[in-house]
Every structure is written in C-alpha cells, then in structure tokens.
Amino acid sequence: MNLLPASVDYTDKDFDALRARLIQLVKSVFPDWTDFEVASFGNVLIEMFAFVGDVLIFYQDNLARESRLVTATQRKNVMALAQMLGYRLQGARAATAEVRVTLTRSPTADVVIPAGTVVRTQEVTEPVRFQLLADAVIAAGQDPATATVVAEHSRPYQQLVDARGLKGFELVLDRAPYLDGSATVTTATGAFTEVDSFLDSAPNDRHFLVRVDQNDRATLRFGDGRNGLPPSGTVTVRYKTGGGAGGNVDAERLVVIEGAFMDVHGRPVQVSATNLAPASGGTDRQSVASARLLAPESLRAMTRSVAREDFEINARRLPGVARALMLTSNEDPSIDENAGVLHIIPQGGGVPTPALKNLVLQQVTEVYPCTLTFQVSVLDPVYRRLDIAARVFLRGGVSATVVRARIEQALVEYFRATEPDGTPNRRVDFGFNVKDAEGNPVGEIAWSDVFNVVRDTEGVRKVGDAPGDLTLNGLPADVRLRVQEFPVLGSVTLTNGDTGGPL
C-alpha cells in the first residue's frame, strides 16, 4: 500500500501544505491518530518538520530563481550571469556642464583657477558637486575677466599600494561609486593600460582589468606573468567617483566655487562661477531589468549589423538612445532597395540632436559595420500625437484636482518611451512592432487600453458610458499607426461627469 496519497498539486510547498501532507502520511500509518489540533509532542514534531521544509523550499526557490538571467533579482547574480555571456553592466555616467568663471574686476596679473576646483550648488546639506576638468585661465587686463571651462559631476581620488610583484595581484579601491573608465595606473616601470580581458596579453604587457561589484566598488586585477605583467613597487591609482542622473542640474545652479584664489603674484582675487546651460549626460547605473533585456541581445548582434533587428539593437547600445526602429523596402515600399531608414527616439523623448544621429550612424556603420553597399539613414522619430478627452465620475470625498493630477500622471506613464530604469515601455511601440495573432503589423493604440488607464485611476468611480465620453483624437475608437509612427501623449481634457464642468 502507498504511504503517501496521490498528489498532483506541485505548487503547494508552504508550511500549511507541508503540514497537511504530513498529516495525511501519519493517518496512512497510524489510523487511530485523529486529534491533530492539540499541543501534543507528535503535533509539535509535525509542525517543526513543516516549518523546516518551508524554510528549505524557500531557499531552493530563491536559488532556482537567481540561477537564471530572466528571473534573477539580485544585482550581483545578474552581473555574474551576464558576465557568462560576455556582457558587462554599465555604471553611472557623470554629467558635465560648461562653467563660466568670473573675476569681480579685471586682474593686473594672470589668474589660474586650477583643474579639480570644486563648483557646487547652494544646498547646505548634500550639494551637487562638480570639479573643473581643466585650468581656467584669465589673462592680465582681460575685460571681461571671464573664462569658460568644462566641469564634471565627479570626485578624484588617489590610492597608493605596494604590489611587490605578486602574480594575479588585486587591488580594491577605497571609494565608491566608481566611474567606469576613470582609473589610471602608474608604477616606477611605466603606466598600465585597462583591457577587457587578459586573453591577448603577452607576459610583458602592462595591462589591468577592472571589475565592479553590486555596490559599485571597483577591484583592479593585474597579470600573472603569463598573461599580463605583474606590477612591482609602488602602484599609484587615480580614479573618479560620482555620476548619476542627479548631476543633471538646471542652468545657474552651480554658483558656489570652493577655495581661495590668487593671481600669479600672490594677490588675492574674488571669483564667482555659474553654469549658463543645464548640465547633461548624467545617467544612473544600469538597472537589473535593463541588463536582463540587453545581455541576451548582446549575443544577437555581436560584431556587425546585418539583419534589420541588428541595427535597432546596436543603436540602443548608445546611452542616449531610448527606442529605435529600422525599416527597409520590405516593411515600407517607399524606401529604396538596398537601403534602410533608422528612426531613433532619444532618452527623455523629443527629437534627437544632430550629434546623436551622427553617433548612431557611426555605431551601425563603423563600430558594428553593415555591408558596404547598404545605405543607412538615421532620421527623427515620426510621432503620432494622441489628444484624449474623457468624462469621469468621482468617488465621494475625493478632490477633483488630485484626481485630475493622478489621471494625467497615469497617462504620462502609459505613453512614456522608457521605464524609469531605462528599459523600453512595452505598452507603447512603433506601429510596425504592434502585431496581430498571425504576426502581421496592426499598429494601433487601443481605445480600451486608454479607457482602463483612466477608469483604474484612484478616485475615479467610472468613465461615462455615452459614445463620446472617451475619445482619442476626437473619436471613440482605436487610433491606427503607420509602421514608422510612435504614439505620444497630447492634450488631456477631463470633464466632471457629476457637474458637467472641467475636472
């Protein structure tokens, strides 16, 4: 006879399910044992085994989840799994800004504001700090007494260590978050160069690797004498920390310059600073969700741009590109044969700058080259504006102003090109990528999806049921997109269903 009754529910693995299974086992062996609710020693053992089983299965489930790239949630595990594919997660990038340094009056001798001088915002606690990347030189008699230099949202550090010629020597940098590519290594025998791996390193090559952990702390690793030269003597490492989207400060925010300054003759001068334009280029470190998406794509298009999807993947590898769509004559008959049109959407939306389009063109034709006879054009995105009008009924006791703000925010989130972590927002896409069950392009924005966004907003009781109570571009119907069009949110007009006035 079977000790365990048949069970086909393989998902019941918590404490209650295990206890129920143990009780069934006990009943099959000891049929006279019927009281499983009293505080007896036997019931204590049953619940103890169920508890231990619950804990062990919890750990097993976590191990199974963290062992696969598509389901892993811990950053260190995603980094390790991505490394197996030859993919490295990007760290934060530092914002830069042009800072104008001004003297209160024309100097009688040259004034040099040295590189590394800190320029920051006015906040007393946690100001945003930039450093000058070059000397600001104001010549004697210069009028106006100004100089413009580039400042970066970073901090420089230096670390010294005695390597003693150890093979495979590793050095953990003291400060974090590390800025990718900022480390420079020098020794008495010469400078070392950063490489991605030691596979091509000869025994006498001065090479080093940088590995960044889940806490953005960097470890430098040197060669073992076979692949890369081990360093000896004092090793000097200069590197930077900082970066992040928090460095994208508005214009005229960097107004505090730290330090006392003098001209070349030692006479003190008064200095002020400001950034005339907003700082830009600062991005946060790559998210786990982004790595789960892009790491497999790194194997899809490794060295070249051949298939249509390769152009999109390689374009999105640039930090400033949020979405991309490649079309050829197969998808759009108006495009010439042996040519392609690459539409790109920059981070934050809008129209890409000429500089970004040139970078994308270089990316898909030189960095990841396409065939010589294939002509690529990088163009602005073709946006399809959606104006939304809705008549909504509110729940009792809620503020109409608050509900309106919630609806507008929900619609903004629905139509944004990327999620906050940088991954594409799959709720909206180019018309070509919206397909039916048979895989044919049916580019559209579904009226029902917009209805659900408005209806599910907190504080909304219902959306009106009249034919014109919710319209997209004036019609209560889906909006069809051409293959190259990408939907963007236009105006939002909300009417209070109870009063008939504006919400």
C-alpha positions as CSV (number, residue, x, y, z in Angstrom):
1,M,0.0,0.0,0.0
2,N,1.2,3.5,-0.8
3,L,2.2,5.6,2.3
4,L,1.5,8.9,0.6
5,P,-1.8,9.7,-1.1
6,A,-1.7,10.8,-4.7
7,S,-1.0,14.5,-5.2
8,V,-0.9,16.4,-8.4
9,D,-0.6,19.9,-6.8
10,Y,3.1,20.6,-7.1
11,T,2.8,24.2,-6.1
12,D,1.7,23.7,-2.5
13,K,5.1,23.9,-0.8
14,D,4.4,26.3,2.1
15,F,4.0,25.5,5.8
16,D,0.3,24.7,5.6
17,A,0.6,22.5,2.6
18,L,3.5,20.5,4.1
19,R,1.7,20.1,7.4
20,A,-1.4,18.8,5.5
21,R,0.8,16.3,3.6
22,L,2.5,15.1,6.8
23,I,-0.9,14.6,8.5
24,Q,-2.0,12.5,5.5
25,L,1.1,10.5,5.9
26,V,0.6,10.0,9.6
27,K,-3.1,8.9,9.0
28,S,-2.0,6.3,6.5
29,V,0.4,4.8,9.0
30,F,-1.4,5.5,12.3
31,P,-5.1,5.5,11.5
32,D,-6.1,5.8,15.2
33,W,-4.3,9.2,15.5
34,T,-7.1,11.6,14.8
35,D,-6.5,14.6,17.0
36,F,-4.1,16.9,15.2
37,E,-5.1,20.2,16.9
38,V,-3.9,19.6,20.5
39,A,-0.5,20.6,21.8
40,S,0.9,17.1,21.8
41,F,4.5,16.1,21.2
42,G,3.6,14.4,18.0
43,N,1.9,17.5,16.6
44,V,4.9,19.6,17.7
45,L,7.1,17.3,15.6
46,I,4.8,17.6,12.6
47,E,4.8,21.4,12.7
48,M,8.5,21.5,13.2
49,F,9.1,19.4,10.1
50,A,6.7,21.5,8.2
51,F,8.4,24.7,9.3
52,V,11.9,23.3,8.3
53,G,10.5,22.2,5.0
54,D,9.0,25.6,4.4
55,V,12.4,27.3,5.0
56,L,14.4,24.9,2.9
57,I,12.0,25.1,0.0
58,F,12.0,28.9,0.2
59,Y,15.8,28.8,-0.2
60,Q,15.5,26.3,-3.1
61,D,13.0,28.5,-4.9
62,N,15.4,31.5,-4.4
63,L,18.3,29.6,-5.7
64,A,16.3,28.4,-8.8
65,R,15.1,32.0,-9.4
66,E,18.6,33.6,-9.0
67,S,20.3,31.0,-11.3
68,R,18.5,32.3,-14.4
69,L,19.1,35.6,-16.0
70,V,15.4,36.2,-16.9
71,T,14.2,35.7,-13.3
72,A,17.2,36.9,-11.2
73,T,16.5,39.9,-9.0
74,Q,19.8,40.4,-7.0
75,R,22.3,42.6,-8.8
76,K,25.3,40.5,-8.0
77,N,23.7,37.4,-9.6
78,V,22.6,39.3,-12.7
79,M,26.1,40.6,-13.1
80,A,27.6,37.1,-12.8
81,L,25.1,35.6,-15.2
82,A,25.6,38.5,-17.7
83,Q,29.4,38.0,-17.4
84,M,29.0,34.5,-18.6
85,L,27.6,35.9,-21.8
86,G,30.4,38.4,-22.1
87,Y,28.2,41.3,-21.1
88,R,29.2,43.9,-18.5
89,L,26.7,46.1,-16.8
90,Q,27.3,49.8,-17.2
91,G,28.0,52.0,-14.2
92,A,26.7,55.6,-13.7
93,R,27.8,58.3,-16.0
94,A,28.9,61.7,-14.9
95,A,27.1,64.9,-16.1
96,T,29.1,67.7,-17.5
97,A,28.5,71.4,-17.7
98,E,30.2,74.5,-19.1
99,V,31.0,76.7,-16.1
100,R,31.8,80.4,-16.5
101,V,34.4,81.7,-14.0
102,T,34.3,85.4,-13.5
103,L,36.5,87.9,-11.5
104,T,34.9,90.9,-9.9
105,R,37.4,93.1,-11.7
106,S,40.0,92.9,-14.4
107,P,43.2,91.4,-13.0
108,T,46.6,93.1,-13.0
109,A,48.3,89.7,-13.4
110,D,47.3,86.3,-14.8
111,V,44.9,84.3,-12.7
112,V,44.7,80.5,-12.9
113,I,41.8,78.6,-11.3
114,P,43.3,75.0,-11.2
115,A,41.7,71.9,-12.6
116,G,40.0,70.0,-9.8
117,T,38.5,73.1,-8.2
118,V,35.0,72.3,-6.8
119,V,32.0,74.1,-8.1
120,R,28.7,73.2,-6.4
121,T,25.1,74.1,-5.8
122,Q,24.0,76.2,-2.9
123,E,22.4,73.5,-0.7
124,V,23.9,73.2,2.7
125,T,23.2,69.5,3.0
126,E,24.2,67.2,0.1
127,P,25.0,69.8,-2.5
128,V,25.7,68.6,-6.1
129,R,29.5,68.9,-6.5
130,F,31.3,69.3,-9.8
131,Q,35.0,69.6,-10.5
132,L,36.8,71.6,-13.2
133,L,38.4,69.4,-15.8
134,A,40.9,72.0,-17.0
135,D,42.5,75.1,-15.7
136,A,40.5,78.3,-16.0
137,V,43.0,81.0,-17.2
138,I,42.2,84.7,-17.1
139,A,44.9,86.8,-18.5
140,A,46.1,90.1,-17.0
141,G,44.0,93.0,-18.2
142,Q,41.3,90.8,-19.7
143,D,38.0,92.5,-19.8
144,P,35.5,91.0,-19.2
145,A,37.5,88.9,-16.8
146,T,35.9,85.5,-17.5
147,A,36.9,82.1,-18.6
148,T,34.7,79.1,-19.6
149,V,35.7,75.5,-18.7
150,V,34.0,72.2,-18.6
151,A,33.1,70.8,-15.1
152,E,32.2,67.2,-14.3
153,H,30.0,65.7,-11.6
154,S,32.7,63.6,-10.1
155,R,35.4,63.5,-7.4
156,P,39.0,62.5,-7.9
157,Y,40.9,60.1,-5.6
158,Q,44.3,58.6,-5.5
159,Q,45.4,55.3,-3.9
160,L,48.9,54.0,-3.3
161,V,49.8,50.4,-2.7
162,D,53.0,48.2,-2.7
163,A,52.4,45.4,-5.2
164,R,55.7,43.5,-4.6
165,G,55.5,41.8,-8.0
166,L,52.7,39.4,-6.8
167,K,51.1,37.3,-9.5
168,G,47.4,38.0,-10.1
169,F,47.6,41.0,-7.7
170,E,44.2,42.5,-6.9
171,L,43.5,46.0,-5.5
172,V,40.2,47.0,-4.1
173,L,39.6,50.8,-4.5
174,D,38.5,52.5,-1.3
175,R,35.8,54.8,-2.7
176,A,32.5,54.2,-4.5
177,P,30.6,54.6,-6.7
178,Y,33.3,54.1,-9.3
179,L,33.1,55.8,-12.6
180,D,33.7,53.4,-15.5
181,G,37.0,54.0,-17.4
182,S,38.3,56.6,-15.0
183,A,41.2,54.5,-13.5
184,T,44.8,55.3,-14.5
185,V,47.6,53.1,-13.1
186,T,51.3,54.1,-13.0
187,T,54.3,52.4,-11.5
188,A,58.0,53.2,-11.5
189,T,58.4,51.0,-14.6
190,G,55.7,52.7,-16.6
191,A,51.9,53.1,-17.0
192,F,49.4,50.3,-17.2
193,T,46.5,50.1,-19.7
194,E,43.0,48.9,-19.0
195,V,41.8,45.9,-21.0
196,D,38.6,43.8,-21.1
197,S,40.5,40.5,-20.6
198,F,44.0,39.0,-20.4
199,L,43.4,36.7,-23.3
200,D,45.5,38.8,-25.7
201,S,48.0,39.9,-23.1
202,A,51.7,38.9,-23.5
203,P,53.9,38.2,-20.4
204,N,55.4,41.8,-20.6
205,D,52.2,43.7,-21.4
206,R,51.3,46.2,-18.7
207,H,47.6,45.5,-18.5
208,F,44.9,45.5,-15.8
209,L,41.2,44.6,-15.5
210,V,38.5,46.5,-13.6
211,R,35.6,44.6,-12.1
212,V,32.8,46.5,-10.4
213,D,30.6,44.7,-7.9
214,Q,27.0,45.2,-7.0
215,N,27.9,48.1,-4.7
216,D,29.7,49.9,-7.5
217,R,33.1,49.3,-5.8
218,A,35.9,48.6,-8.2
219,T,38.6,45.9,-8.0
220,L,41.7,46.2,-10.1
221,R,43.4,42.9,-11.2
222,F,46.8,42.6,-12.7
223,G,48.5,39.8,-14.8
224,D,50.2,36.7,-13.5
225,G,53.4,36.8,-15.7
226,R,51.9,34.7,-18.4
227,N,49.0,36.9,-19.4
228,G,50.0,40.4,-18.3
229,L,52.9,41.7,-16.3
230,P,52.6,41.7,-12.5
231,P,53.3,45.2,-11.1
232,S,56.1,45.8,-8.7
233,G,57.0,48.6,-6.3
234,T,54.6,51.4,-5.5
235,V,51.4,51.4,-7.6
236,T,49.6,54.7,-8.0
237,V,45.9,54.5,-9.0
238,R,44.0,57.7,-9.8
239,Y,40.2,57.3,-10.3
240,K,36.9,59.1,-10.0
241,T,33.7,58.5,-8.2
242,G,30.2,60.1,-8.7
243,G,27.9,60.2,-11.7
244,G,24.2,59.7,-11.8
245,A,21.2,61.5,-13.1
246,G,21.3,63.7,-10.0
247,G,24.1,65.6,-11.7
248,N,21.8,67.0,-14.5
249,V,21.3,70.3,-12.6
250,D,19.5,73.2,-14.2
251,A,21.2,76.3,-15.5
252,E,22.6,78.8,-13.0
253,R,22.7,76.2,-10.2
254,L,26.5,75.8,-9.9
255,V,27.2,79.1,-8.2
256,V,29.5,78.2,-5.3
257,I,33.2,77.9,-6.0
258,E,35.3,76.4,-3.2
259,G,38.7,77.8,-2.2
260,A,40.7,81.0,-2.0
261,F,42.4,82.2,-5.2
262,M,45.3,84.5,-6.1
263,D,46.9,85.8,-9.2
264,V,50.4,84.7,-10.2
265,H,51.9,87.3,-7.9
266,G,50.1,86.1,-4.8
267,R,47.5,88.8,-4.7
268,P,44.0,87.6,-3.7
269,V,41.2,87.8,-6.2
270,Q,37.4,87.4,-5.8
271,V,35.9,84.7,-8.0
272,S,32.3,83.7,-8.9
273,A,31.0,80.9,-11.1
274,T,27.8,79.8,-12.8
275,N,26.7,77.4,-15.4
276,L,24.8,79.2,-18.2
277,A,23.2,76.0,-19.6
278,P,21.9,72.9,-17.8
279,A,24.3,70.1,-17.1
280,S,23.7,67.0,-19.2
281,G,24.9,63.5,-19.7
282,G,24.4,62.1,-16.2
283,T,22.8,58.7,-16.0
284,D,22.3,56.2,-13.2
285,R,23.9,52.8,-13.3
286,Q,22.3,50.2,-15.5
287,S,19.3,48.6,-13.8
288,V,18.8,44.8,-13.4
289,A,15.8,44.9,-15.7
290,S,17.8,46.6,-18.4
291,A,20.6,44.0,-18.1
292,R,18.2,41.2,-18.3
293,L,16.9,42.6,-21.6
294,L,20.2,43.7,-23.2
295,A,22.5,40.9,-22.1
296,P,20.8,38.3,-24.4
297,E,20.7,40.9,-27.2
298,S,24.5,41.3,-27.0
299,L,24.7,37.8,-28.4
300,R,22.1,38.6,-31.1
301,A,24.3,41.3,-32.7
302,M,27.9,40.7,-31.6
303,T,30.2,42.4,-34.2
304,R,28.1,43.5,-37.2
305,S,24.8,45.0,-38.3
306,V,23.2,42.6,-40.8
307,A,19.6,41.9,-40.0
308,R,17.0,44.6,-39.5
309,E,16.9,43.9,-35.8
310,D,20.7,44.2,-35.5
311,F,20.5,47.9,-36.4
312,E,17.9,48.5,-33.6
313,I,19.9,46.6,-31.0
314,N,23.2,48.3,-31.8
315,A,21.6,51.8,-31.9
316,R,20.1,51.2,-28.4
317,R,23.5,50.3,-27.1
318,L,24.3,54.0,-27.1
319,P,23.4,55.6,-23.8
320,G,21.3,58.5,-25.4
321,V,19.0,56.2,-27.4
322,A,15.8,55.0,-25.9
323,R,14.0,53.3,-28.8
324,A,14.9,52.5,-32.4
325,L,13.1,51.2,-35.5
326,M,14.8,50.0,-38.6
327,L,12.8,49.9,-41.8
328,T,13.7,48.7,-45.3
329,S,11.8,48.3,-48.5
330,N,10.4,45.0,-47.1
331,E,8.5,46.9,-44.5
332,D,8.0,50.3,-46.3
333,P,7.7,50.2,-50.1
334,S,8.7,53.9,-50.3
335,I,12.2,53.1,-49.2
336,D,14.8,52.3,-51.9
337,E,16.2,48.9,-52.4
338,N,19.4,48.1,-50.5
339,A,18.8,51.0,-48.2
340,G,17.4,51.4,-44.7
341,V,15.9,54.1,-42.5
342,L,16.7,54.1,-38.8
343,H,14.3,56.1,-36.6
344,I,15.6,56.8,-33.1
345,I,14.0,58.2,-30.0
346,P,16.4,59.9,-27.6
347,Q,16.3,59.4,-23.8
348,G,13.6,61.6,-22.5
349,G,11.7,61.8,-25.8
350,G,11.6,64.6,-28.3
351,V,13.9,65.0,-31.3
352,P,17.4,63.7,-31.4
353,T,20.3,66.1,-31.8
354,P,22.4,66.0,-35.0
355,A,25.3,64.9,-32.8
356,L,23.3,61.9,-31.5
357,K,22.2,60.9,-35.0
358,N,25.8,61.0,-36.2
359,L,26.8,58.8,-33.3
360,V,24.1,56.3,-34.2
361,L,25.2,56.3,-37.8
362,Q,28.8,55.7,-36.8
363,Q,27.6,52.9,-34.4
364,V,25.8,50.9,-37.1
365,T,28.2,51.5,-39.9
366,E,31.6,51.5,-38.3
367,V,31.5,50.2,-34.7
368,Y,29.2,47.4,-35.8
369,P,29.6,47.7,-39.6
370,C,27.0,46.8,-42.1
371,T,27.6,45.7,-45.7
372,L,29.4,48.2,-47.8
373,T,26.6,48.6,-50.4
374,F,23.8,49.1,-47.8
375,Q,22.9,52.7,-47.3
376,V,21.7,53.7,-43.9
377,S,19.9,57.0,-43.0
378,V,19.3,58.0,-39.4
379,L,16.1,60.1,-39.1
380,D,14.0,61.7,-36.4
381,P,11.1,59.7,-35.0
382,V,7.7,60.1,-36.5
383,Y,5.4,60.9,-33.6
384,R,1.6,60.4,-33.6
385,R,0.0,62.8,-31.2
386,L,-3.0,61.5,-29.2
387,D,-5.4,64.0,-27.7
388,I,-7.6,62.4,-25.0
389,A,-10.9,63.6,-23.8
390,A,-12.9,61.8,-21.1
391,R,-15.9,62.4,-18.9
392,V,-15.3,60.8,-15.5
393,F,-17.3,60.4,-12.3
394,L,-15.5,60.7,-9.0
395,R,-15.9,58.7,-5.8
396,G,-17.2,60.5,-2.8
397,G,-14.9,62.6,-0.6
398,V,-12.0,62.9,-3.2
399,S,-10.5,66.1,-4.5
400,A,-11.2,66.8,-8.2
401,T,-7.8,68.5,-8.5
402,V,-6.0,65.5,-7.0
403,V,-7.8,63.0,-9.2
404,R,-7.1,65.1,-12.3
405,A,-3.4,65.1,-11.5
406,R,-3.5,61.3,-11.0
407,I,-5.2,60.7,-14.3
408,E,-2.7,62.9,-16.1
409,Q,0.3,61.2,-14.4
410,A,-1.1,57.8,-15.2
411,L,-1.4,58.7,-18.9
412,V,2.1,60.1,-18.9
413,E,3.4,56.9,-17.5
414,Y,1.4,54.9,-20.0
415,F,2.8,56.7,-23.0
416,R,6.4,57.3,-21.9
417,A,9.0,55.7,-24.2
418,T,11.1,54.1,-21.4
419,E,10.6,53.0,-17.9
420,P,12.4,54.8,-15.1
421,D,15.1,52.0,-15.1
422,G,15.8,52.7,-18.8
423,T,14.0,49.6,-20.2
424,P,11.6,50.1,-23.1
425,N,8.0,50.7,-22.1
426,R,6.2,47.7,-23.8
427,R,2.8,49.3,-23.5
428,V,3.6,51.6,-26.5
429,D,5.6,50.9,-29.6
430,F,6.2,51.8,-33.2
431,G,3.3,50.9,-35.4
432,F,5.4,48.2,-37.1
433,N,6.0,46.3,-33.9
434,V,2.4,46.0,-32.9
435,K,1.3,42.7,-34.4
436,D,-1.8,40.6,-34.5
437,A,-2.0,36.9,-33.7
438,E,-0.6,36.0,-37.1
439,G,2.4,38.3,-36.8
440,N,1.1,41.0,-39.2
441,P,1.7,44.7,-38.3
442,V,-1.6,46.2,-37.0
443,G,-0.1,49.4,-35.4
444,E,-2.7,50.8,-33.1
445,I,-3.4,52.4,-29.8
446,A,-6.4,50.5,-28.3
447,W,-9.2,52.7,-27.1
448,S,-9.9,50.0,-24.4
449,D,-6.4,50.4,-23.0
450,V,-6.7,54.1,-22.5
451,F,-10.2,53.5,-21.0
452,N,-8.6,51.2,-18.5
453,V,-5.9,53.7,-17.6
454,V,-8.5,56.4,-16.8
455,R,-11.0,54.1,-15.1
456,D,-8.4,52.4,-12.9
457,T,-7.0,55.7,-11.5
458,E,-7.5,56.0,-7.8
459,G,-10.6,58.2,-7.0
460,V,-12.4,57.5,-10.3
461,R,-15.7,55.8,-9.8
462,K,-16.4,55.3,-13.5
463,V,-16.0,56.6,-17.0
464,G,-19.1,57.8,-18.7
465,D,-21.0,55.3,-20.9
466,A,-22.1,57.6,-23.7
467,P,-20.4,57.1,-27.1
468,G,-18.4,60.3,-26.9
469,D,-17.4,60.1,-23.2
470,L,-13.9,58.9,-24.0
471,T,-12.3,59.9,-27.3
472,L,-8.9,59.5,-28.9
473,N,-8.2,62.4,-31.3
474,G,-11.9,63.1,-31.3
475,L,-13.3,59.6,-32.0
476,P,-14.4,56.8,-29.6
477,A,-12.2,54.3,-31.5
478,D,-8.7,52.8,-31.8
479,V,-6.0,55.0,-33.4
480,R,-4.2,53.3,-36.2
481,L,-0.5,54.0,-36.6
482,R,1.6,53.8,-39.7
483,V,4.6,51.5,-39.5
484,Q,7.0,54.3,-38.6
485,E,4.8,56.2,-36.2
486,F,5.3,56.2,-32.4
487,P,2.4,57.4,-30.1
488,V,2.9,60.3,-27.8
489,L,0.5,61.9,-25.3
490,G,-1.0,65.2,-26.5
491,S,-3.7,67.2,-24.7
492,V,-5.8,65.7,-21.9
493,T,-9.3,67.2,-21.5
494,L,-11.3,65.9,-18.5
495,T,-14.9,66.7,-17.7
496,N,-16.6,66.1,-14.3
497,G,-19.5,63.8,-15.0
498,D,-21.4,64.9,-12.0
499,T,-21.2,68.7,-12.5
500,G,-20.6,68.9,-16.3
501,G,-17.7,71.3,-15.7
502,P,-14.0,70.8,-16.2
503,L,-12.4,68.4,-13.8
